[in-house]
Every structure is written in structure tokens, then in C-alpha cells.
């Protein structure tokens, strides 16, 4: 490490600092004639004073200490072990628990003598504890690559070793996601590429929602590997009763069939069905022979009405988003063609209404009498003076009214429902709507999901808002062009998930009947077994204001009566509970809260579905691993070649230690020892003067 002193001033200024110190000490002690000072004492005191003045003067030049340091960064070899269940699904699973682990440790010893090794496991997520138990329910290799690329973007990485069977059932093709690496990738090919005797319940397609008394379809996809000449039986069981039975004869060693059937929804509520395929002798795995599905049987669908002043692409976008939820039916009419009873609907969407051509006065009165929720989509055709009379919670002055392009800005304080993090991020890229801009007045009950950004100016004017009073719910999309949001979502991500989530949660909030209870609990009714079980809760006081002072408790019970007690955490004005993950099965819950002298209870049920995807496909994909290594300058090897792998890595000349030079500037004023030194000199001078009887 090298040290240098630098200042913003020429070096000869230091001579001036010394001269100031010498001059000051000379003036102070040259004419000192008191006999109590000896000559030696005067010289020492003069030197002390000279040093103090010179140092202080020099510090006024704001000197910097320049340090130049060098340090070496040893290459890092990354090792990632597939920790998913498919690794041990074959007959030689004991090998991966014993011999393979021992061979890995020898590899780490051989490579670790020259390089630093960072070890990870991966399945659906990446883990740094390197606990290999082959318990992951899914495999996402692309997520592993993205995580490593981010963590080691500025590190000296010598190479990546990925030990896996090449089976991925989540994320994108890892060959494509590995293109971001600038270091070699080696693959250890685990698993067996040979077809083994196995009957596989490959997939079950079904609607998660059905309606009481209706038939609902189920599609069962069956594979039979190396089972030619054998037979099996497919059954569907509910409450120990066989609802469907069919014999299957395997006529080839690569059998594939799709069974389509319909069942009748006879009971309301969450219903469990078990699909099972009987096993044959010597199957490599029986874990992929059955699957549980849960279907929510509803009393009836909710009907949504879309009325428009004139055709517009917004209407198709809204209709398609709503129909993505099987719980809704949608009717669309131009308003002058509408002749249906309004009370038959649960929610009304008015696009460009009321307008100059269609004031819909009678229709608005009928909507108000039936207390139907309404979602208004404001356009240039909307007659704002009439809109301002409908008590939507938003009034827009029509004097000096102009229309702007308004980009959505998410309101982080919005609390009527939650959007996923991915939807929030995608919404930041949505194009602007054509929105009216004027004097906007809001009722205190209005909640804005999106604010307007006009150009580069962020405002708090509502672009997408919801309002609830004791008697009604309304929503306002203050602009047209929402169809562009749906197109933007698809153009960038290949799906409409973010747009559909925004519209469906809005429709769900508006279409649900007003719940005037003082205690509410919200949750999904079906989860995967690797998902966290989450609940939201709201408590209201007598004035129907959200409060979160009392404690909310919740007890989850499984089908065997075992209970799991929890307590909600408090948010800004509500409650949230993450109950973690639970075993698959049917569960019920009861939530309780004490508000004053009143006790409120809420009950519900949900299901947790077994995630069996790792046992469906157990045939290793070594071709993918070969391409992955070939495209990234590495090699594919097998578990018995680990010693060869260590020699290949240790012999690479392009994996080198990198030496960095770093310069740092530090102000001398920041060094406390300089202050201590100056004070010590002054103290020594004062002590000598004091001892001689002077001041």
C-alpha cells in the first residue's frame, strides 16, 4: 500500500505554513525575558507552538491522504446441485444419497485448493445452505441462472458446475437463459435416460369452478412406458364413492391417451376428487399414479352487463378479461339496443355513458333503485354534467376541460385489494389513456388504484378509482384506451395476466354484494403445497371505520381435527397473516376478534393440492445438458467422471486470479490522532509554562 499527500494548492504553500509557525513562535518567545524560563524550556515551548501553528495552517489547505492499495480476487467456481425429487425417483436413488455425495466432497477438495467454491442447491428456488435432501417439488433452472448472474455480475467467476438430470418444469429453457454468462458452464448428467416401466397420470385438466346441477368436464392424460400388453384401470373417487371407472389396455411401449368425461356437480362447496390409475408390477414409480383435484361448486354465476354509447376496442378488452374468470357471464349491448331487466345483473359497466345522445336517465334511476354497482369508463362522449350527478364519488368540472394522455402511476397506499408484485411492475409500463383534465373533486371515500402522470408530472388526480358508500359501490376509469394496456401486456410478456388481474379484481370487488359485517376475512380457497397460506382481515367500528386495535386470532383445522393456532399481524389499517405452508388436504378455519364487548367470528375452508410434477417425468434429458455445456464453453460429464472434471478445471489457463488497484482519498481532518497530537502539544506547552509560574 502506497501513501501520498495531495492538496488543491501548490506544494510551496507548505513552506508558508512552516513560516507562519516559526514566525508566531519567534514573536511569542524571542522577547520572553522572564527568568523562570530556562533556555531549553523556551526552545521546547517555541517548537511546540511552531508545530501547532504549522499543522493548523496546513490543515486549512484541506490536504488529502492518497492511498493506493492492491488486492487479489481468487476465481470463484460456482456449484449448483439439483435438489428436486426427480433425481431420486429412479431405482438407484440410494447412490445419490451416499456415493455421489462422497464423490462431490472429493471434487470440492481437489478444486478448492486452487479456487474458491460457492455451493448452492436449487429446485423452485435457490438455496445457499447446500442441504441436499432431494425434496424440492419443482425445478427451475432458468431462475438459478438469473440469480447467479445477478449475484456474481461483478465477481471473478471461473466457471459454473450444474449437477442435474436436465428435467425442468418451471421457467424458460435454461439453454437460452445461460446466454448471459461469460464463463464456462459444466454439467454433471444425473438420472437415467432409459425408459422404465411406468404408468403415469400425466396431467388432469379441469375447471376449478363449476355450478350446482351442471356437468363439468375433466380431461385425464395417461402415459404408459414399457407397458405393452398390460392393462390398468382409471377411477375417480369422491367421498369413498367411485364416480367413474374405465379400463385401459396398453397397446404399445410408448402409450399415450386422453380420456374426456363429464361429472355432475351435486353438492355446493369445495369438493375433492381423487383420480387414480392402478399400478402394475415392477413400476419404477407409483407416486405418479394418482392426483387430487379440488373443484369449487357454486350456486350460480355472476352476470356482468356492458353498455356502450358506441363500439370501442376497450369493450372487447374488458369483456375478454372478465371472461377469463369462469365465475362471470358477460352481456354486451349498445345502449339503444338494450331491453333486458337491469336487476338480473350483478354489475354494470357504462362506456361513454351518460352521453349527449343517450342520457340514460331512466336507466340510471333503475340502477340506483336496485343499488347495483357501476363501473364508469369516461370518454370524450361522456356528458360530464350528467356524470357529475350520479354520485360516483368523482366530479369533473367541465369548464376549460381538456383531454390529456395520462400514464398510470400505482397508488402504493391502495388497500381495497392486493395486486401481485409482477402485476405492479408490469403496470408501470402501461401506455397512457386519453383522460379528461379539469377541476376534479373527490369524496373522502374514493380510493385511487392509479393516479395520473401527465408528461413527466406526477399528480394525485385519479385515473382508476373505486368508491364505496354504505349503499353502493362505483368504479371510475377516467379515460379511454385501456385496450392498449392489454395489448402492451401481451406484446412484452406473451400473456394478459397482469391486465386480467387488474380488471378481474376490480370486477370482483365491485360485483360482490356489500358486506356490512364488522369483521371480514379474505383468502384463496385453493393452494399448492409449496405455497404460503395467506389471509387478509378487516375490522370495523360502529361508525364503519377500519380499525386494527384489537387482536385477531385464527385457528386452522385439518380433516383429522388437528388445530393450528395463529395471530394476525397488523398493517396500516387492517390485518395480514402468512400461515406458512401446510400438508396437502382439506382445511377449515375460524377467525375471532373482540371489539368492545362484542365477539365476532368468521369461518371458511380451503384446500392444499399435492404438487406431484417431479414424479410425472422422470426420464433425464442429457441432450439439454450437452447443449448447455457446449454453448457455454464447457463439457458434460457423468457422476463417475468427477475426478476428470477437477483436472479439466484446474488445467484451464483462462481461470486466473485478478489483481485490482484501488485509490482512495481521505481528508487529514478525518484522522482523530492529528487532533490528539495538536492538543498534546498545546497541553505540553501549557504545562511547562504553568510549572515555571507563568500563564
Secondary structure, DSSP 8 states (H G I E B T S, - for coil): -EEEEE-SS-TTHHHHHHHHHHHHHHHHHTT---TTS-HHHHHHHHHHHHHHHHHHHHHTT--EEEEEEEEEE--EEEEEEE-BGGGGSSTTHHHHHTHHHHHHHHHHHHHHTTSEEEEEEESSSEESS------BS---HHHHHHHHHHHTTTS-EEEEEEEE-S---SSS-HHHHGGG--SEEEEEE-S--S--SEEEEEEEEE-SEEETTSEEEEEEEEEEES-TT-EEEEEEEETTEEEEEEEEE--STEEEEEEEEEEE--S-EEEEEEEEE---TT-S-STTSEEEEEEEEES--EEEEEEESS--HHHHHHHHHHHTSTTEEEEEEEGGG--S-GGG-SEEEEES-SBSS---HHHHHHHHHTT-EEEEE--TTB-HHHHTTS--SEEE--TT-EEEEEEEEE-TT--SS---HHHHHHHTT---EEEEES-EEE-TTEEEEEEEEETTEEEEEEEEEEEE-SS-EEEEE-SB-THHHHHHHHHHHSS-HHHHHHHHHHHHHHHS-----SEEEE--SEEETTS--EEEEEEE-TT--EE--S-EEEEEEETT--EEEEE-EE-SSSEEEE-----SEEEEEEEEEEETTEEEEEEEEEEEE---GGGT--S--HHHHHHHHHTTT--EEEGGGHHHHHHHHHH-SS---EEEEEEEEEEGGG-HHHHHHHHHHHHHHHHHHHHTT--
